[in-house]
Amino acid sequence: MARKRKSRGRSKGSKGRQETVPCSRCKRMVPRDKAKKVTRWVSYVDPYTRRLLEQAGAIIPKRKVVEYYCISCAIHYGLVKIRSRDERRLKEKMA
Ligand SMILES: [Zn+2]
């Protein structure tokens, strides 16, 4: 069967239905293996104050933020790029 991507745009292989996660931006429900996962460390303090405090030797706590993006939002925010036919055949890169 002709298909656009080797992985069909997902990382589930022959597994069945996956649980869905809401997109962090538009709240669309996306299968977990299709959604693009982004993990960031976010500080409680604003960047300018944080730099000053760190220069003074303070240790600022950070928290981990895990976000899932649907494909539309991932492309809009540049997490994934639209790739040519030849490039798509290469292994899908997780965002
Ligand atoms: Zn979205």
PDB file of the backbone (N, CA, C, O) and the ligand in Angstrom, with CONECT records:
HET     ZN  A 101       1
ATOM      1  N   MET A   1       0.846  -1.197   0.000  1.00  0.00           N
ATOM      2  CA  MET A   1       0.000   0.000   0.000  1.00  0.00           C
ATOM      3  C   MET A   1       0.883   1.249   0.000  1.00  0.00           C
ATOM      4  O   MET A   1       1.833   1.368   0.774  1.00  0.00           O
ATOM      5  N   ALA A   2       0.542   2.151  -0.873  1.00  0.00           N
ATOM      6  CA  ALA A   2       1.304   3.408  -0.903  1.00  0.00           C
ATOM      7  C   ALA A   2       1.014   4.197   0.355  1.00  0.00           C
ATOM      8  O   ALA A   2      -0.142   4.358   0.748  1.00  0.00           O
ATOM      9  N   ARG A   3       2.058   4.683   0.977  1.00  0.00           N
ATOM     10  CA  ARG A   3       1.830   5.529   2.150  1.00  0.00           C
ATOM     11  C   ARG A   3       2.878   6.620   2.170  1.00  0.00           C
ATOM     12  O   ARG A   3       3.984   6.477   1.649  1.00  0.00           O
ATOM     13  N   LYS A   4       2.486   7.710   2.791  1.00  0.00           N
ATOM     14  CA  LYS A   4       3.314   8.903   2.762  1.00  0.00           C
ATOM     15  C   LYS A   4       4.577   8.731   3.598  1.00  0.00           C
ATOM     16  O   LYS A   4       5.664   9.127   3.179  1.00  0.00           O
ATOM     17  N   ARG A   5       4.429   8.141   4.782  1.00  0.00           N
ATOM     18  CA  ARG A   5       5.569   7.939   5.678  1.00  0.00           C
ATOM     19  C   ARG A   5       5.681   6.483   6.069  1.00  0.00           C
ATOM     20  O   ARG A   5       4.684   5.768   6.172  1.00  0.00           O
ATOM     21  N   LYS A   6       6.922   6.056   6.285  1.00  0.00           N
ATOM     22  CA  LYS A   6       7.148   4.666   6.665  1.00  0.00           C
ATOM     23  C   LYS A   6       6.412   4.321   7.961  1.00  0.00           C
ATOM     24  O   LYS A   6       5.858   3.231   8.107  1.00  0.00           O
ATOM     25  N   SER A   7       6.419   5.276   8.901  1.00  0.00           N
ATOM     26  CA  SER A   7       5.805   5.026  10.209  1.00  0.00           C
ATOM     27  C   SER A   7       4.345   5.465  10.262  1.00  0.00           C
ATOM     28  O   SER A   7       3.725   5.412  11.324  1.00  0.00           O
ATOM     29  N   ARG A   8       3.794   5.891   9.147  1.00  0.00           N
ATOM     30  CA  ARG A   8       2.440   6.476   9.069  1.00  0.00           C
ATOM     31  C   ARG A   8       2.306   7.684  10.015  1.00  0.00           C
ATOM     32  O   ARG A   8       1.209   8.002  10.473  1.00  0.00           O
ATOM     33  N   GLY A   9       3.416   8.338  10.295  1.00  0.00           N
ATOM     34  CA  GLY A   9       3.370   9.514  11.149  1.00  0.00           C
ATOM     35  C   GLY A   9       3.229   9.199  12.623  1.00  0.00           C
ATOM     36  O   GLY A   9       2.966  10.097  13.423  1.00  0.00           O
ATOM     37  N   ARG A  10       3.398   7.947  12.994  1.00  0.00           N
ATOM     38  CA  ARG A  10       3.237   7.567  14.395  1.00  0.00           C
ATOM     39  C   ARG A  10       4.364   6.635  14.790  1.00  0.00           C
ATOM     40  O   ARG A  10       5.130   6.182  13.940  1.00  0.00           O
ATOM     41  N   SER A  11       4.466   6.347  16.075  1.00  0.00           N
ATOM     42  CA  SER A  11       5.528   5.461  16.533  1.00  0.00           C
ATOM     43  C   SER A  11       4.945   4.250  17.230  1.00  0.00           C
ATOM     44  O   SER A  11       5.552   3.706  18.153  1.00  0.00           O
ATOM     45  N   LYS A  12       3.765   3.824  16.791  1.00  0.00           N
ATOM     46  CA  LYS A  12       3.114   2.741  17.518  1.00  0.00           C
ATOM     47  C   LYS A  12       3.437   1.354  16.974  1.00  0.00           C
ATOM     48  O   LYS A  12       3.171   0.363  17.655  1.00  0.00           O
ATOM     49  N   GLY A  13       4.003   1.248  15.766  1.00  0.00           N
ATOM     50  CA  GLY A  13       4.283  -0.060  15.200  1.00  0.00           C
ATOM     51  C   GLY A  13       3.001  -0.829  14.989  1.00  0.00           C
ATOM     52  O   GLY A  13       2.044  -0.301  14.422  1.00  0.00           O
ATOM     53  N   SER A  14       2.968  -2.078  15.441  1.00  0.00           N
ATOM     54  CA  SER A  14       1.761  -2.885  15.260  1.00  0.00           C
ATOM     55  C   SER A  14       0.878  -2.879  16.497  1.00  0.00           C
ATOM     56  O   SER A  14      -0.070  -3.658  16.594  1.00  0.00           O
ATOM     57  N   LYS A  15       1.188  -2.008  17.433  1.00  0.00           N
ATOM     58  CA  LYS A  15       0.350  -1.897  18.632  1.00  0.00           C
ATOM     59  C   LYS A  15      -1.034  -1.394  18.259  1.00  0.00           C
ATOM     60  O   LYS A  15      -1.227  -0.827  17.183  1.00  0.00           O
ATOM     61  N   GLY A  16      -1.959  -1.593  19.112  1.00  0.00           N
ATOM     62  CA  GLY A  16      -3.335  -1.175  18.836  1.00  0.00           C
ATOM     63  C   GLY A  16      -3.566   0.275  19.193  1.00  0.00           C
ATOM     64  O   GLY A  16      -2.676   1.115  19.066  1.00  0.00           O
ATOM     65  N   ARG A  17      -4.767   0.554  19.640  1.00  0.00           N
ATOM     66  CA  ARG A  17      -5.164   1.920  19.937  1.00  0.00           C
ATOM     67  C   ARG A  17      -4.380   2.436  21.133  1.00  0.00           C
ATOM     68  O   ARG A  17      -4.164   1.721  22.111  1.00  0.00           O
ATOM     69  N   GLN A  18      -3.959   3.690  21.036  1.00  0.00           N
ATOM     70  CA  GLN A  18      -3.181   4.300  22.109  1.00  0.00           C
ATOM     71  C   GLN A  18      -4.062   5.267  22.888  1.00  0.00           C
ATOM     72  O   GLN A  18      -5.099   5.718  22.402  1.00  0.00           O
ATOM     73  N   GLU A  19      -3.632   5.573  24.096  1.00  0.00           N
ATOM     74  CA  GLU A  19      -4.386   6.580  24.836  1.00  0.00           C
ATOM     75  C   GLU A  19      -4.134   7.947  24.215  1.00  0.00           C
ATOM     76  O   GLU A  19      -3.079   8.189  23.628  1.00  0.00           O
ATOM     77  N   THR A  20      -5.089   8.814  24.346  1.00  0.00           N
ATOM     78  CA  THR A  20      -4.965  10.135  23.739  1.00  0.00           C
ATOM     79  C   THR A  20      -4.560  11.161  24.785  1.00  0.00           C
ATOM     80  O   THR A  20      -4.876  11.032  25.968  1.00  0.00           O
ATOM     81  N   VAL A  21      -3.852  12.183  24.319  1.00  0.00           N
ATOM     82  CA  VAL A  21      -3.437  13.289  25.187  1.00  0.00           C
ATOM     83  C   VAL A  21      -3.927  14.581  24.547  1.00  0.00           C
ATOM     84  O   VAL A  21      -3.966  14.673  23.320  1.00  0.00           O
ATOM     85  N   PRO A  22      -4.300  15.577  25.337  1.00  0.00           N
ATOM     86  CA  PRO A  22      -4.713  16.849  24.735  1.00  0.00           C
ATOM     87  C   PRO A  22      -3.499  17.654  24.295  1.00  0.00           C
ATOM     88  O   PRO A  22      -2.475  17.692  24.977  1.00  0.00           O
ATOM     89  N   CYS A  23      -3.637  18.300  23.131  1.00  0.00           N
ATOM     90  CA  CYS A  23      -2.586  19.196  22.650  1.00  0.00           C
ATOM     91  C   CYS A  23      -2.471  20.367  23.626  1.00  0.00           C
ATOM     92  O   CYS A  23      -3.479  20.893  24.097  1.00  0.00           O
ATOM     93  N   SER A  24      -1.231  20.769  23.925  1.00  0.00           N
ATOM     94  CA  SER A  24      -1.013  21.822  24.918  1.00  0.00           C
ATOM     95  C   SER A  24      -1.529  23.179  24.454  1.00  0.00           C
ATOM     96  O   SER A  24      -1.796  24.056  25.275  1.00  0.00           O
ATOM     97  N   ARG A  25      -1.670  23.353  23.145  1.00  0.00           N
ATOM     98  CA  ARG A  25      -2.082  24.653  22.645  1.00  0.00           C
ATOM     99  C   ARG A  25      -3.570  24.691  22.287  1.00  0.00           C
ATOM    100  O   ARG A  25      -4.304  25.562  22.755  1.00  0.00           O
ATOM    101  N   CYS A  26      -4.016  23.729  21.446  1.00  0.00           N
ATOM    102  CA  CYS A  26      -5.381  23.806  20.937  1.00  0.00           C
ATOM    103  C   CYS A  26      -6.320  22.799  21.584  1.00  0.00           C
ATOM    104  O   CYS A  26      -7.509  22.778  21.268  1.00  0.00           O
ATOM    105  N   LYS A  27      -5.800  21.951  22.498  1.00  0.00           N
ATOM    106  CA  LYS A  27      -6.590  20.969  23.244  1.00  0.00           C
ATOM    107  C   LYS A  27      -7.197  19.868  22.384  1.00  0.00           C
ATOM    108  O   LYS A  27      -8.091  19.144  22.822  1.00  0.00           O
ATOM    109  N   ARG A  28      -6.706  19.751  21.166  1.00  0.00           N
ATOM    110  CA  ARG A  28      -7.178  18.625  20.357  1.00  0.00           C
ATOM    111  C   ARG A  28      -6.656  17.333  20.967  1.00  0.00           C
ATOM    112  O   ARG A  28      -5.515  17.281  21.425  1.00  0.00           O
ATOM    113  N   MET A  29      -7.478  16.294  20.976  1.00  0.00           N
ATOM    114  CA  MET A  29      -7.042  15.015  21.512  1.00  0.00           C
ATOM    115  C   MET A  29      -6.236  14.280  20.440  1.00  0.00           C
ATOM    116  O   MET A  29      -6.720  14.057  19.330  1.00  0.00           O
ATOM    117  N   VAL A  30      -5.000  13.909  20.787  1.00  0.00           N
ATOM    118  CA  VAL A  30      -4.103  13.262  19.839  1.00  0.00           C
ATOM    119  C   VAL A  30      -3.612  11.961  20.460  1.00  0.00           C
ATOM    120  O   VAL A  30      -3.379  11.923  21.668  1.00  0.00           O
ATOM    121  N   PRO A  31      -3.445  10.889  19.678  1.00  0.00           N
ATOM    122  CA  PRO A  31      -2.829   9.681  20.237  1.00  0.00           C
ATOM    123  C   PRO A  31      -1.426   9.998  20.744  1.00  0.00           C
ATOM    124  O   PRO A  31      -0.686  10.764  20.126  1.00  0.00           O
ATOM    125  N   ARG A  32      -1.076   9.402  21.869  1.00  0.00           N
ATOM    126  CA  ARG A  32       0.199   9.744  22.512  1.00  0.00           C
ATOM    127  C   ARG A  32       1.403   9.518  21.593  1.00  0.00           C
ATOM    128  O   ARG A  32       2.359  10.293  21.613  1.00  0.00           O
ATOM    129  N   ASP A  33       1.353   8.467  20.801  1.00  0.00           N
ATOM    130  CA  ASP A  33       2.505   8.158  19.943  1.00  0.00           C
ATOM    131  C   ASP A  33       2.573   9.058  18.719  1.00  0.00           C
ATOM    132  O   ASP A  33       3.606   9.109  18.051  1.00  0.00           O
ATOM    133  N   LYS A  34       1.499   9.763  18.415  1.00  0.00           N
ATOM    134  CA  LYS A  34       1.517  10.676  17.270  1.00  0.00           C
ATOM    135  C   LYS A  34       1.904  12.090  17.705  1.00  0.00           C
ATOM    136  O   LYS A  34       2.565  12.819  16.965  1.00  0.00           O
ATOM    137  N   ALA A  35       1.489  12.461  18.900  1.00  0.00           N
ATOM    138  CA  ALA A  35       1.756  13.806  19.398  1.00  0.00           C
ATOM    139  C   ALA A  35       3.250  14.044  19.546  1.00  0.00           C
ATOM    140  O   ALA A  35       4.001  13.106  19.809  1.00  0.00           O
ATOM    141  N   LYS A  36       3.690  15.287  19.380  1.00  0.00           N
ATOM    142  CA  LYS A  36       5.090  15.636  19.564  1.00  0.00           C
ATOM    143  C   LYS A  36       5.276  16.084  21.001  1.00  0.00           C
ATOM    144  O   LYS A  36       4.610  17.004  21.477  1.00  0.00           O
ATOM    145  N   LYS A  37       6.206  15.406  21.689  1.00  0.00           N
ATOM    146  CA  LYS A  37       6.414  15.663  23.109  1.00  0.00           C
ATOM    147  C   LYS A  37       7.567  16.638  23.281  1.00  0.00           C
ATOM    148  O   LYS A  37       8.628  16.471  22.678  1.00  0.00           O
ATOM    149  N   VAL A  38       7.359  17.641  24.093  1.00  0.00           N
ATOM    150  CA  VAL A  38       8.405  18.626  24.356  1.00  0.00           C
ATOM    151  C   VAL A  38       8.581  18.725  25.863  1.00  0.00           C
ATOM    152  O   VAL A  38       7.618  18.958  26.594  1.00  0.00           O
ATOM    153  N   THR A  39       9.804  18.549  26.320  1.00  0.00           N
ATOM    154  CA  THR A  39      10.096  18.658  27.747  1.00  0.00           C
ATOM    155  C   THR A  39      10.982  19.876  27.964  1.00  0.00           C
ATOM    156  O   THR A  39      12.036  20.005  27.340  1.00  0.00           O
ATOM    157  N   ARG A  40      10.558  20.756  28.836  1.00  0.00           N
ATOM    158  CA  ARG A  40      11.319  21.973  29.109  1.00  0.00           C
ATOM    159  C   ARG A  40      11.490  22.128  30.605  1.00  0.00           C
ATOM    160  O   ARG A  40      10.676  21.647  31.394  1.00  0.00           O
ATOM    161  N   TRP A  41      12.561  22.806  30.982  1.00  0.00           N
ATOM    162  CA  TRP A  41      12.755  23.171  32.387  1.00  0.00           C
ATOM    163  C   TRP A  41      12.386  24.634  32.536  1.00  0.00           C
ATOM    164  O   TRP A  41      12.965  25.503  31.885  1.00  0.00           O
ATOM    165  N   VAL A  42      11.423  24.895  33.394  1.00  0.00           N
ATOM    166  CA  VAL A  42      10.935  26.250  33.551  1.00  0.00           C
ATOM    167  C   VAL A  42      11.256  26.716  34.965  1.00  0.00           C
ATOM    168  O   VAL A  42      11.058  25.997  35.945  1.00  0.00           O
ATOM    169  N   SER A  43      11.757  27.945  35.036  1.00  0.00           N
ATOM    170  CA  SER A  43      12.094  28.505  36.333  1.00  0.00           C
ATOM    171  C   SER A  43      10.899  29.271  36.892  1.00  0.00           C
ATOM    172  O   SER A  43      10.058  29.763  36.142  1.00  0.00           O
ATOM    173  N   TYR A  44      10.837  29.363  38.211  1.00  0.00           N
ATOM    174  CA  TYR A  44       9.769  30.131  38.840  1.00  0.00           C
ATOM    175  C   TYR A  44      10.043  31.626  38.725  1.00  0.00           C
ATOM    176  O   TYR A  44       9.131  32.453  38.770  1.00  0.00           O
ATOM    177  N   VAL A  45      11.339  31.950  38.572  1.00  0.00           N
ATOM    178  CA  VAL A  45      11.766  33.342  38.572  1.00  0.00           C
ATOM    179  C   VAL A  45      11.936  33.817  37.133  1.00  0.00           C
ATOM    180  O   VAL A  45      12.292  33.023  36.262  1.00  0.00           O
ATOM    181  N   ASP A  46      11.688  35.094  36.871  1.00  0.00           N
ATOM    182  CA  ASP A  46      11.848  35.597  35.504  1.00  0.00           C
ATOM    183  C   ASP A  46      13.331  35.626  35.131  1.00  0.00           C
ATOM    184  O   ASP A  46      14.182  35.765  36.009  1.00  0.00           O
ATOM    185  N   PRO A  47      13.653  35.496  33.828  1.00  0.00           N
ATOM    186  CA  PRO A  47      15.033  35.271  33.395  1.00  0.00           C
ATOM    187  C   PRO A  47      16.026  36.316  33.890  1.00  0.00           C
ATOM    188  O   PRO A  47      17.150  35.972  34.256  1.00  0.00           O
ATOM    189  N   TYR A  48      15.627  37.587  33.906  1.00  0.00           N
ATOM    190  CA  TYR A  48      16.570  38.641  34.305  1.00  0.00           C
ATOM    191  C   TYR A  48      16.947  38.503  35.771  1.00  0.00           C
ATOM    192  O   TYR A  48      18.127  38.519  36.122  1.00  0.00           O
ATOM    193  N   THR A  49      15.943  38.370  36.619  1.00  0.00           N
ATOM    194  CA  THR A  49      16.184  38.203  38.056  1.00  0.00           C
ATOM    195  C   THR A  49      16.987  36.937  38.321  1.00  0.00           C
ATOM    196  O   THR A  49      17.871  36.908  39.177  1.00  0.00           O
ATOM    197  N   ARG A  50      16.656  35.882  37.561  1.00  0.00           N
ATOM    198  CA  ARG A  50      17.345  34.619  37.760  1.00  0.00           C
ATOM    199  C   ARG A  50      18.836  34.756  37.477  1.00  0.00           C
ATOM    200  O   ARG A  50      19.669  34.226  38.213  1.00  0.00           O
ATOM    201  N   ARG A  51      19.168  35.477  36.393  1.00  0.00           N
ATOM    202  CA  ARG A  51      20.587  35.644  36.056  1.00  0.00           C
ATOM    203  C   ARG A  51      21.322  36.396  37.172  1.00  0.00           C
ATOM    204  O   ARG A  51      22.439  36.045  37.551  1.00  0.00           O
ATOM    205  N   LEU A  52      20.673  37.421  37.676  1.00  0.00           N
ATOM    206  CA  LEU A  52      21.294  38.194  38.756  1.00  0.00           C
ATOM    207  C   LEU A  52      21.522  37.327  39.991  1.00  0.00           C
ATOM    208  O   LEU A  52      22.587  37.360  40.608  1.00  0.00           O
ATOM    209  N   LEU A  53      20.488  36.545  40.337  1.00  0.00           N
ATOM    210  CA  LEU A  53      20.589  35.699  41.518  1.00  0.00           C
ATOM    211  C   LEU A  53      21.656  34.618  41.335  1.00  0.00           C
ATOM    212  O   LEU A  53      22.399  34.303  42.265  1.00  0.00           O
ATOM    213  N   GLU A  54      21.721  34.057  40.130  1.00  0.00           N
ATOM    214  CA  GLU A  54      22.703  33.005  39.888  1.00  0.00           C
ATOM    215  C   GLU A  54      24.127  33.547  39.921  1.00  0.00           C
ATOM    216  O   GLU A  54      25.053  32.869  40.365  1.00  0.00           O
ATOM    217  N   GLN A  55      24.288  34.778  39.446  1.00  0.00           N
ATOM    218  CA  GLN A  55      25.613  35.403  39.532  1.00  0.00           C
ATOM    219  C   GLN A  55      26.026  35.598  40.984  1.00  0.00           C
ATOM    220  O   GLN A  55      27.206  35.542  41.328  1.00  0.00           O
ATOM    221  N   ALA A  56      25.018  35.830  41.828  1.00  0.00           N
ATOM    222  CA  ALA A  56      25.290  36.000  43.245  1.00  0.00           C
ATOM    223  C   ALA A  56      25.457  34.663  43.964  1.00  0.00           C
ATOM    224  O   ALA A  56      25.681  34.622  45.174  1.00  0.00           O
ATOM    225  N   GLY A  57      25.345  33.558  43.199  1.00  0.00           N
ATOM    226  CA  GLY A  57      25.610  32.249  43.774  1.00  0.00           C
ATOM    227  C   GLY A  57      24.393  31.503  44.284  1.00  0.00           C
ATOM    228  O   GLY A  57      24.524  30.478  44.953  1.00  0.00           O
ATOM    229  N   ALA A  58      23.199  32.014  43.970  1.00  0.00           N
ATOM    230  CA  ALA A  58      21.989  31.337  44.443  1.00  0.00           C
ATOM    231  C   ALA A  58      21.657  30.164  43.527  1.00  0.00           C
ATOM    232  O   ALA A  58      21.996  30.161  42.344  1.00  0.00           O
ATOM    233  N   ILE A  59      20.991  29.178  44.098  1.00  0.00           N
ATOM    234  CA  ILE A  59      20.526  28.042  43.302  1.00  0.00           C
ATOM    235  C   ILE A  59      19.011  28.181  43.176  1.00  0.00           C
ATOM    236  O   ILE A  59      18.287  28.163  44.172  1.00  0.00           O
ATOM    237  N   ILE A  60      18.549  28.317  41.946  1.00  0.00           N
ATOM    238  CA  ILE A  60      17.129  28.567  41.689  1.00  0.00           C
ATOM    239  C   ILE A  60      16.444  27.252  41.317  1.00  0.00           C
ATOM    240  O   ILE A  60      16.909  26.554  40.416  1.00  0.00           O
ATOM    241  N   PRO A  61      15.349  26.903  41.992  1.00  0.00           N
ATOM    242  CA  PRO A  61      14.659  25.666  41.621  1.00  0.00           C
ATOM    243  C   PRO A  61      13.982  25.795  40.262  1.00  0.00           C
ATOM    244  O   PRO A  61      13.494  26.861  39.887  1.00  0.00           O
ATOM    245  N   LYS A  62      13.965  24.684  39.538  1.00  0.00           N
ATOM    246  CA  LYS A  62      13.295  24.644  38.244  1.00  0.00           C
ATOM    247  C   LYS A  62      12.265  23.529  38.289  1.00  0.00           C
ATOM    248  O   LYS A  62      12.386  22.592  39.079  1.00  0.00           O
ATOM    249  N   ARG A  63      11.267  23.631  37.452  1.00  0.00           N
ATOM    250  CA  ARG A  63      10.329  22.515  37.353  1.00  0.00           C
ATOM    251  C   ARG A  63      10.237  22.065  35.913  1.00  0.00           C
ATOM    252  O   ARG A  63      10.418  22.841  34.974  1.00  0.00           O
ATOM    253  N   LYS A  64       9.948  20.782  35.771  1.00  0.00           N
ATOM    254  CA  LYS A  64       9.910  20.160  34.453  1.00  0.00           C
ATOM    255  C   LYS A  64       8.507  20.323  33.878  1.00  0.00           C
ATOM    256  O   LYS A  64       7.518  20.028  34.547  1.00  0.00           O
ATOM    257  N   VAL A  65       8.426  20.788  32.650  1.00  0.00           N
ATOM    258  CA  VAL A  65       7.135  20.940  31.990  1.00  0.00           C
ATOM    259  C   VAL A  65       7.116  20.018  30.781  1.00  0.00           C
ATOM    260  O   VAL A  65       7.961  20.133  29.893  1.00  0.00           O
ATOM    261  N   VAL A  66       6.152  19.105  30.746  1.00  0.00           N
ATOM    262  CA  VAL A  66       6.007  18.191  29.612  1.00  0.00           C
ATOM    263  C   VAL A  66       4.776  18.617  28.823  1.00  0.00           C
ATOM    264  O   VAL A  66       3.674  18.701  29.365  1.00  0.00           O
ATOM    265  N   GLU A  67       4.977  18.879  27.554  1.00  0.00           N
ATOM    266  CA  GLU A  67       3.869  19.322  26.714  1.00  0.00           C
ATOM    267  C   GLU A  67       3.749  18.410  25.510  1.00  0.00           C
ATOM    268  O   GLU A  67       4.741  17.901  24.989  1.00  0.00           O
ATOM    269  N   TYR A  68       2.526  18.217  25.085  1.00  0.00           N
ATOM    270  CA  TYR A  68       2.276  17.447  23.875  1.00  0.00           C
ATOM    271  C   TYR A  68       1.648  18.384  22.855  1.00  0.00           C
ATOM    272  O   TYR A  68       0.757  19.168  23.180  1.00  0.00           O
ATOM    273  N   TYR A  69       2.122  18.293  21.621  1.00  0.00           N
ATOM    274  CA  TYR A  69       1.568  19.129  20.562  1.00  0.00           C
ATOM    275  C   TYR A  69       0.990  18.257  19.468  1.00  0.00           C
ATOM    276  O   TYR A  69       1.581  17.246  19.089  1.00  0.00           O
ATOM    277  N   CYS A  70      -0.179  18.657  18.955  1.00  0.00           N
ATOM    278  CA  CYS A  70      -0.722  17.980  17.784  1.00  0.00           C
ATOM    279  C   CYS A  70       0.136  18.367  16.584  1.00  0.00           C
ATOM    280  O   CYS A  70       0.939  19.296  16.673  1.00  0.00           O
ATOM    281  N   ILE A  71      -0.024  17.674  15.475  1.00  0.00           N
ATOM    282  CA  ILE A  71       0.846  17.909  14.327  1.00  0.00           C
ATOM    283  C   ILE A  71       0.673  19.327  13.782  1.00  0.00           C
ATOM    284  O   ILE A  71       1.653  19.971  13.406  1.00  0.00           O
ATOM    285  N   SER A  72      -0.564  19.813  13.740  1.00  0.00           N
ATOM    286  CA  SER A  72      -0.804  21.166  13.224  1.00  0.00           C
ATOM    287  C   SER A  72      -0.021  22.196  14.020  1.00  0.00           C
ATOM    288  O   SER A  72       0.638  23.067  13.453  1.00  0.00           O
ATOM    289  N   CYS A  73      -0.100  22.086  15.358  1.00  0.00           N
ATOM    290  CA  CYS A  73       0.588  23.040  16.221  1.00  0.00           C
ATOM    291  C   CYS A  73       2.095  22.842  16.153  1.00  0.00           C
ATOM    292  O   CYS A  73       2.844  23.818  16.191  1.00  0.00           O
ATOM    293  N   ALA A  74       2.558  21.593  16.053  1.00  0.00           N
ATOM    294  CA  ALA A  74       3.992  21.317  15.984  1.00  0.00           C
ATOM    295  C   ALA A  74       4.593  21.968  14.749  1.00  0.00           C
ATOM    296  O   ALA A  74       5.703  22.498  14.800  1.00  0.00           O
ATOM    297  N   ILE A  75       3.863  21.930  13.643  1.00  0.00           N
ATOM    298  CA  ILE A  75       4.356  22.560  12.421  1.00  0.00           C
ATOM    299  C   ILE A  75       4.287  24.078  12.563  1.00  0.00           C
ATOM    300  O   ILE A  75       5.207  24.786  12.154  1.00  0.00           O
ATOM    301  N   HIS A  76       3.202  24.571  13.140  1.00  0.00           N
ATOM    302  CA  HIS A  76       3.050  26.020  13.299  1.00  0.00           C
ATOM    303  C   HIS A  76       4.172  26.604  14.154  1.00  0.00           C
ATOM    304  O   HIS A  76       4.667  27.696  13.877  1.00  0.00           O
ATOM    305  N   TYR A  77       4.568  25.872  15.192  1.00  0.00           N
ATOM    306  CA  TYR A  77       5.612  26.372  16.090  1.00  0.00           C
ATOM    307  C   TYR A  77       7.016  25.962  15.655  1.00  0.00           C
ATOM    308  O   TYR A  77       7.986  26.273  16.347  1.00  0.00           O
ATOM    309  N   GLY A  78       7.146  25.260  14.503  1.00  0.00           N
ATOM    310  CA  GLY A  78       8.464  24.898  13.994  1.00  0.00           C
ATOM    311  C   GLY A  78       9.128  23.760  14.737  1.00  0.00           C
ATOM    312  O   GLY A  78      10.341  23.582  14.629  1.00  0.00           O
ATOM    313  N   LEU A  79       8.351  22.973  15.503  1.00  0.00           N
ATOM    314  CA  LEU A  79       8.938  21.817  16.185  1.00  0.00           C
ATOM    315  C   LEU A  79       9.290  20.744  15.166  1.00  0.00           C
ATOM    316  O   LEU A  79      10.309  20.066  15.295  1.00  0.00           O
ATOM    317  N   VAL A  80       8.456  20.595  14.169  1.00  0.00           N
ATOM    318  CA  VAL A  80       8.741  19.697  13.047  1.00  0.00           C
ATOM    319  C   VAL A  80       8.566  20.501  11.772  1.00  0.00           C
ATOM    320  O   VAL A  80       7.811  21.473  11.723  1.00  0.00           O
ATOM    321  N   LYS A  81       9.273  20.079  10.754  1.00  0.00           N
ATOM    322  CA  LYS A  81       9.214  20.798   9.485  1.00  0.00           C
ATOM    323  C   LYS A  81       8.530  19.935   8.445  1.00  0.00           C
ATOM    324  O   LYS A  81       8.538  18.708   8.545  1.00  0.00           O
ATOM    325  N   ILE A  82       7.948  20.561   7.465  1.00  0.00           N
ATOM    326  CA  ILE A  82       7.426  19.823   6.318  1.00  0.00           C
ATOM    327  C   ILE A  82       8.623  19.377   5.496  1.00  0.00           C
ATOM    328  O   ILE A  82       9.476  20.192   5.144  1.00  0.00           O
ATOM    329  N   ARG A  83       8.690  18.089   5.190  1.00  0.00           N
ATOM    330  CA  ARG A  83       9.867  17.561   4.514  1.00  0.00           C
ATOM    331  C   ARG A  83       9.508  17.026   3.131  1.00  0.00           C
ATOM    332  O   ARG A  83       8.362  16.674   2.853  1.00  0.00           O
ATOM    333  N   SER A  84      10.511  16.979   2.288  1.00  0.00           N
ATOM    334  CA  SER A  84      10.290  16.525   0.924  1.00  0.00           C
ATOM    335  C   SER A  84      10.044  15.014   0.909  1.00  0.00           C
ATOM    336  O   SER A  84      10.266  14.320   1.900  1.00  0.00           O
ATOM    337  N   ARG A  85       9.586  14.535  -0.230  1.00  0.00           N
ATOM    338  CA  ARG A  85       9.266  13.119  -0.403  1.00  0.00           C
ATOM    339  C   ARG A  85      10.434  12.210  -0.001  1.00  0.00           C
ATOM    340  O   ARG A  85      10.235  11.202   0.676  1.00  0.00           O
ATOM    341  N   ASP A  86      11.660  12.574  -0.424  1.00  0.00           N
ATOM    342  CA  ASP A  86      12.817  11.728  -0.135  1.00  0.00           C
ATOM    343  C   ASP A  86      13.177  11.767   1.341  1.00  0.00           C
ATOM    344  O   ASP A  86      13.527  10.750   1.939  1.00  0.00           O
ATOM    345  N   GLU A  87      13.085  12.953   1.911  1.00  0.00           N
ATOM    346  CA  GLU A  87      13.438  13.109   3.323  1.00  0.00           C
ATOM    347  C   GLU A  87      12.470  12.352   4.235  1.00  0.00           C
ATOM    348  O   GLU A  87      12.873  11.813   5.265  1.00  0.00           O
ATOM    349  N   ARG A  88      11.220  12.316   3.857  1.00  0.00           N
ATOM    350  CA  ARG A  88      10.188  11.677   4.682  1.00  0.00           C
ATOM    351  C   ARG A  88      10.458  10.205   4.885  1.00  0.00           C
ATOM    352  O   ARG A  88      10.054   9.617   5.888  1.00  0.00           O
ATOM    353  N   ARG A  89      11.165   9.597   3.895  1.00  0.00           N
ATOM    354  CA  ARG A  89      11.438   8.154   3.976  1.00  0.00           C
ATOM    355  C   ARG A  89      12.429   7.843   5.078  1.00  0.00           C
ATOM    356  O   ARG A  89      12.504   6.707   5.545  1.00  0.00           O
ATOM    357  N   LEU A  90      13.188   8.839   5.496  1.00  0.00           N
ATOM    358  CA  LEU A  90      14.142   8.633   6.582  1.00  0.00           C
ATOM    359  C   LEU A  90      13.370   8.473   7.875  1.00  0.00           C
ATOM    360  O   LEU A  90      12.176   8.762   7.957  1.00  0.00           O
ATOM    361  N   LYS A  91      14.087   8.006   8.881  1.00  0.00           N
ATOM    362  CA  LYS A  91      13.442   7.745  10.159  1.00  0.00           C
ATOM    363  C   LYS A  91      12.776   8.996  10.704  1.00  0.00           C
ATOM    364  O   LYS A  91      13.355  10.082  10.675  1.00  0.00           O
ATOM    365  N   GLU A  92      11.567   8.840  11.196  1.00  0.00           N
ATOM    366  CA  GLU A  92      10.843   9.969  11.762  1.00  0.00           C
ATOM    367  C   GLU A  92      11.598  10.492  12.976  1.00  0.00           C
ATOM    368  O   GLU A  92      11.942   9.737  13.885  1.00  0.00           O
ATOM    369  N   LYS A  93      11.846  11.775  12.973  1.00  0.00           N
ATOM    370  CA  LYS A  93      12.545  12.378  14.101  1.00  0.00           C
ATOM    371  C   LYS A  93      11.527  12.849  15.124  1.00  0.00           C
ATOM    372  O   LYS A  93      10.606  13.599  14.799  1.00  0.00           O
ATOM    373  N   MET A  94      11.695  12.412  16.346  1.00  0.00           N
ATOM    374  CA  MET A  94      10.779  12.857  17.397  1.00  0.00           C
ATOM    375  C   MET A  94      11.155  14.283  17.796  1.00  0.00           C
ATOM    376  O   MET A  94      12.330  14.623  17.938  1.00  0.00           O
ATOM    377  N   ALA A  95      10.149  15.082  17.968  1.00  0.00           N
ATOM    378  CA  ALA A  95      10.396  16.479  18.349  1.00  0.00           C
ATOM    379  C   ALA A  95      10.883  16.564  19.769  1.00  0.00           C
ATOM    380  O   ALA A  95      11.144  17.658  20.268  1.00  0.00           O
TER     381      ALA A  95
HETATM  382 ZN    ZN A 101      -2.749  21.593  18.672  1.00  0.00          ZN2+
END
